[in-house]
Amino acid sequence: MPRFLVGFVRLVDRMNYGVGRFAMYLLFVLMAVLMWSSLSKLGGAPSPWTLEMAQFVMVAYYILGGPYAMQMDAHVRMDLFYAKQSPVRRAWWDGFTVFALLFYLGVMVWGAWDSLGYSLGLKWGDGLLPTIGRLERSPTAWRPYLWPIKLIMLTGFVLMFLQALAAFIKDIATIRGEDI
């Protein structure tokens, strides 16, 4: 394999490993938020922000942990026929099916980019640079800004897209009898 492809795979793997390990600790943040929610309800003064914050933390946990799970081959799959095949044959199947995944992730990146722009109130004016308009807020009582979670979603989809490309390159290397 060309050195730049090997370097790309190693860079993406290292980056997603670090982000995935960080995302694992978000579960403790989620538990702390839910614990605070329970305690504040017991104290008679429920916090209005806890449910939405728990949802935001769960989204970050799930979206940022996805590329790490893909890297570790920890996603759930139906292994009736796949597990009995040789590694080269599995690489052929994975190499073929990754195109559907890349298309899906491309659509998700595009949608997340558009949603982030909307959340930031970006409008294209007369000049080349966009202008920031009114920032989108949640319609709940807490009313947090939504752009941080949308940025996390865009980042997670981009990382998943890059991990899918790295997996495709690894599959090509396996088919060629090489190891990355």
Solvent accessible surface area in square Angstrom, and as a share of the most:
residue,aa,sasa,rsa
1,M,47,0.21
2,P,60,0.38
3,R,218,0.80
4,F,150,0.63
5,L,44,0.22
6,V,28,0.16
7,G,38,0.37
8,F,57,0.24
9,V,1,0.00
10,R,133,0.49
11,L,98,0.49
12,V,2,0.01
13,D,23,0.12
14,R,159,0.58
15,M,76,0.34
16,N,1,0.01
17,Y,97,0.37
18,G,41,0.39
19,V,39,0.23
20,G,1,0.01
21,R,95,0.35
22,F,119,0.50
23,A,1,0.01
24,M,74,0.33
25,Y,128,0.49
26,L,24,0.12
27,L,70,0.35
28,F,124,0.52
29,V,66,0.38
30,L,20,0.10
31,M,99,0.44
32,A,62,0.48
33,V,14,0.08
34,L,86,0.43
35,M,117,0.52
36,W,131,0.46
37,S,13,0.09
38,S,58,0.37
39,L,95,0.47
40,S,14,0.09
41,K,129,0.55
42,L,151,0.75
43,G,67,0.64
44,G,63,0.60
45,A,73,0.56
46,P,84,0.53
47,S,22,0.14
48,P,95,0.60
49,W,81,0.28
50,T,5,0.03
51,L,125,0.62
52,E,20,0.09
53,M,64,0.29
54,A,8,0.06
55,Q,95,0.42
56,F,38,0.16
57,V,10,0.06
58,M,85,0.38
59,V,50,0.28
60,A,6,0.05
61,Y,65,0.25
62,Y,155,0.59
63,I,25,0.13
64,L,17,0.09
65,G,18,0.17
66,G,12,0.12
67,P,1,0.01
68,Y,31,0.12
69,A,25,0.19
70,M,40,0.18
71,Q,39,0.17
72,M,88,0.39
73,D,97,0.50
74,A,69,0.54
75,H,87,0.39
76,V,151,0.87
77,R,95,0.35
78,M,151,0.67
79,D,66,0.34
80,L,107,0.53
81,F,155,0.65
82,Y,43,0.17
83,A,56,0.43
84,K,175,0.74
85,Q,44,0.19
86,S,60,0.39
87,P,87,0.55
88,V,67,0.39
89,R,145,0.53
90,R,75,0.27
91,A,4,0.03
92,W,155,0.54
93,W,123,0.43
94,D,41,0.21
95,G,9,0.09
96,F,144,0.60
97,T,71,0.41
98,V,9,0.05
99,F,117,0.49
100,A,73,0.56
101,L,56,0.28
102,L,24,0.12
103,F,153,0.64
104,Y,120,0.45
105,L,6,0.03
106,G,30,0.29
107,V,70,0.40
108,M,60,0.27
109,V,36,0.20
110,W,183,0.64
111,G,36,0.35
112,A,8,0.06
113,W,162,0.57
114,D,95,0.49
115,S,40,0.26
116,L,15,0.07
117,G,16,0.15
118,Y,157,0.60
119,S,0,0.00
120,L,39,0.20
121,G,9,0.09
122,L,63,0.31
123,K,123,0.52
124,W,183,0.64
125,G,41,0.39
126,D,163,0.84
127,G,51,0.49
128,L,166,0.83
129,L,146,0.73
130,P,46,0.29
131,T,77,0.45
132,I,118,0.60
133,G,32,0.30
134,R,196,0.72
135,L,52,0.26
136,E,41,0.18
137,R,89,0.33
138,S,3,0.02
139,P,126,0.79
140,T,63,0.36
141,A,94,0.73
142,W,88,0.31
143,R,103,0.38
144,P,17,0.11
145,Y,92,0.35
146,L,27,0.13
147,W,90,0.31
148,P,55,0.34
149,I,16,0.08
150,K,36,0.15
151,L,78,0.39
152,I,54,0.27
153,M,63,0.28
154,L,17,0.08
155,T,59,0.35
156,G,1,0.01
157,F,23,0.10
158,V,58,0.33
159,L,10,0.05
160,M,31,0.14
161,F,59,0.25
162,L,46,0.23
163,Q,2,0.01
164,A,0,0.00
165,L,54,0.27
166,A,0,0.00
167,A,27,0.21
168,F,44,0.18
169,I,16,0.08
170,K,61,0.26
171,D,20,0.10
172,I,59,0.30
173,A,2,0.01
174,T,47,0.27
175,I,53,0.27
176,R,140,0.51
177,G,70,0.68
178,E,63,0.28
179,D,139,0.72
180,I,50,0.25
